[in-house]
Amino acid sequence: MPGGGADGLQLDCVVIGGGVIGLAVARALALAGREVVLLEAEAALGSITSSRNSEVIHAGLYYPADSLKARLCVEGNRRLYDYCRERRIAHSACGKLVVAADAQELAYLENLLAQAQANGVPGCRLIDGAELARLEPQIRGFAALVSPSTGIVDSHGLMQALHADIEEQGGTVVLNAPVLGGQLTDTGVRLSVGGRDPVEVAARLVVNAAGLDAWTISGAMTGLDAATVPERHLARGCYFSLTGPAPATRLIYPVPEKGGLGVHLTLDLGHQARFGPDVEWIDAIGYDVDPRRADRFYAAIRRYWPQLPDGSLQPAYAGIRPKVVGPQGGGGSDFVIQGPATTGHAGYIALYGIESPGLTASLALGDYVVDLHRDAVLERYV
Ligand SMILES: Cc1cc2nc3c(=O)[nH]c(=O)nc-3n(C[C@H](O)[C@H](O)[C@H](O)COP(=O)(O)OP(=O)(O)OC[C@H]3O[C@@H](n4cnc5c(N)ncnc54)[C@H](O)[C@@H]3O)c2cc1C
């Protein structure tokens, strides 16, 4: 780590967490001219939730207008496609179909279309079952919503590019550097960093982007009002991969279920199909995929792909959604991005509940955090 002395290191900005969100925030701070150190607990970047998702570039269909999810997803979608083209990150604007199985579900699609339009998502339209069958001959439905700006991205390529940008701007990424706790002080934040070479650091600004662990870090931050920290709920999503060729060229989604978008068909960049994620509320972090969950997958998938062969689904992997609202509250909520006005401290910004569409929103979210900090600084001096 740069700098140093008996009293610990004096730093400008520290970002805790090297998933796609911490990387995007660190990049945005570095591009804004700040000196940035990113601390990642693991031996590699992006090995937790950022490696355990669908890699979908979401369009921004589902979220309430003006929510952070809607704004950052729609802007993030556009920014991500531009960034992928500029940095030659593998991606595909393959498009997506949200399929209504029957006439009752059509009402949902009509509302979804209105929501997408309110959110500024380009190019969405409704099609009937016959057009659906022409577009994707193996997929069945009463009607579908076409979302042309949905796509897929190589999330690891994205994170590598973000990492390279941080270093090019003079920032530093430190692996095996778990933040154990800290203290909010008059001049910034002090942090205790563990690992092989434990160290105390002081920073003017700390951004807590530790994903599932953001709550633990805030809980270990002396001087932070515990009332600012939201509840934490965990919803695991399991995936099953398909043996055999993919039945569609676009992503296929059913109408959503509570807490998730429903068991959908996503494609990887090699055109292999996988299905998921489902929603399983859990108390402790664990990534095992119970093969018995396949039964529900067969049933859910056959609603839109009736010819799914028996025995063709294999347990693949799971990811965990960090949520601020649990099953009792319906599981849905916005991103919680607390700037200084909410944390009560000019030097501490905390991010909670950065579930889907976090990957899509990452570039826009990075700039949003920089603006939050800039506004707080201006307020203090103007
Ligand atoms: C099942 C599932 C499917 C999803 N699908 C999509 C999708 O298709 N499209 C989309 O846009 N979004 C999707 N998402 C959302 C997206 O994956 C997340 O929003 C995003 O990856 C969150 O990134 P993050 O950096 O906040 O968290 P993480 O990737 O978890 O990164 C947090 C980092 O903090 C580190 N850390 C933790 N504690 C400490 C500590 N004490 N000190 C230092 N470092 C620490 C961790 O090691 C980790 O690397 C999905 C999420 C899930 C769960």
The ligand as an ORCA input file, in Angstrom:
! r2SCAN-3c Opt
* xyz 0 1
  C     -28.316    -14.483     -8.611
  C     -27.968    -13.109     -9.094
  C     -28.132    -12.760    -10.430
  C     -27.823    -11.486    -10.883
  N     -27.929    -11.204    -12.210
  C     -27.602     -9.969    -12.646
  C     -27.681     -9.649    -14.026
  O     -27.920    -10.504    -14.857
  N     -27.446     -8.374    -14.408
  C     -27.142     -7.391    -13.514
  O     -27.017     -6.246    -13.916
  N     -26.988     -7.682    -12.206
  C     -27.197     -8.934    -11.761
  N     -27.056     -9.253    -10.442
  C     -26.577     -8.217     -9.540
  C     -25.055     -8.079     -9.595
  O     -24.422     -9.340     -9.674
  C     -24.628     -7.350     -8.315
  O     -25.372     -6.144     -8.202
  C     -23.159     -6.972     -8.325
  O     -22.345     -8.052     -8.705
  C     -22.791     -6.503     -6.924
  O     -21.444     -6.166     -6.922
  P     -20.749     -5.725     -5.587
  O     -19.422     -5.205     -5.983
  O     -21.658     -4.830     -4.808
  O     -20.666     -7.048     -4.709
  P     -19.559     -8.253     -4.757
  O     -19.299     -8.694     -6.129
  O     -20.028     -9.245     -3.776
  O     -18.272     -7.519     -4.240
  C     -18.082     -7.162     -2.899
  C     -16.616     -7.376     -2.611
  O     -16.352     -6.921     -1.305
  C     -15.368     -7.778     -0.744
  N     -15.401     -7.658      0.712
  C     -16.321     -8.154      1.551
  N     -15.992     -7.874      2.831
  C     -14.840     -7.169      2.772
  C     -13.996     -6.620      3.763
  N     -14.283     -6.713      5.071
  N     -12.872     -5.965      3.373
  C     -12.560     -5.855      2.051
  N     -13.325     -6.392      1.067
  C     -14.446     -7.029      1.424
  C     -15.794     -9.152     -1.231
  O     -14.735    -10.074     -1.148
  C     -16.243     -8.850     -2.645
  O     -15.216     -9.048     -3.587
  C     -27.346    -10.522     -9.974
  C     -27.158    -10.869     -8.629
  C     -27.449    -12.152     -8.186
  C     -27.225    -12.529     -6.759
*
